[in-house]
Amino acid sequence: MNRHALEIASLEDEGGDLAYWLTRTPAERLEALELLRQIHYGYDSLTARPQRVLDVVGAT
């Protein structure tokens, strides 16, 4: 993914976003989505850790 590209556009411009993303592979789309998620929620590789997983054991 090219993180050095920058395009300034008006919010009123419909543009070719859909056409652009349809040319990308599913892997590239997911990579871009993950980048946006990290930008929005913040990401620190030093504090990143696996999500806790709970096992529920039913009483017999």
C-alpha positions in Angstrom: 0.0 0.0 0.0 1.4 3.4 -1.0 1.2 5.6 2.1 2.9 8.5 0.3 0.1 9.3 -2.0 -2.0 12.4 -1.1 -5.1 13.7 -2.8 -7.0 16.8 -1.7 -10.7 16.8 -2.7 -13.9 18.4 -1.7 -16.4 16.5 0.4 -19.0 17.3 -2.3 -16.9 15.5 -5.0 -18.3 12.0 -5.5 -15.0 11.0 -7.2 -14.0 7.5 -8.2 -13.6 5.9 -4.7 -15.7 2.9 -5.6 -14.0 2.4 -8.9 -10.6 2.6 -7.2 -11.4 0.1 -4.4 -12.9 -2.3 -6.9 -9.5 -2.5 -8.6 -7.8 -3.4 -5.3 -7.4 -7.0 -4.2 -9.3 -8.1 -1.0 -5.9 -8.3 0.8 -5.1 -4.7 -0.1 -8.6 -3.6 1.0 -8.1 -5.3 4.4 -4.7 -3.7 4.8 -6.1 -0.3 4.2 -9.0 -1.0 6.6 -6.6 -2.0 9.3 -4.5 1.1 8.7 -7.6 3.3 9.1 -8.6 1.4 12.3 -5.1 1.9 13.8 -5.2 5.6 12.9 -8.7 6.1 14.4 -8.3 4.1 17.6 -4.6 4.5 18.0 -2.0 1.7 18.0 1.1 1.2 20.0 3.1 -1.9 19.1 4.7 -1.9 22.6 1.4 -2.4 24.4 -0.3 -4.5 21.7 -1.1 -8.0 23.0 -3.3 -10.9 22.1 -7.0 -10.5 23.0 -8.0 -12.5 26.1 -9.9 -15.7 25.3 -12.2 -17.2 27.8 -13.2 -20.8 27.9 -16.6 -21.6 29.3 -16.8 -25.0 30.9 -20.3 -26.3 31.6 -21.1 -28.1 34.8 -22.2 -31.7 34.2 
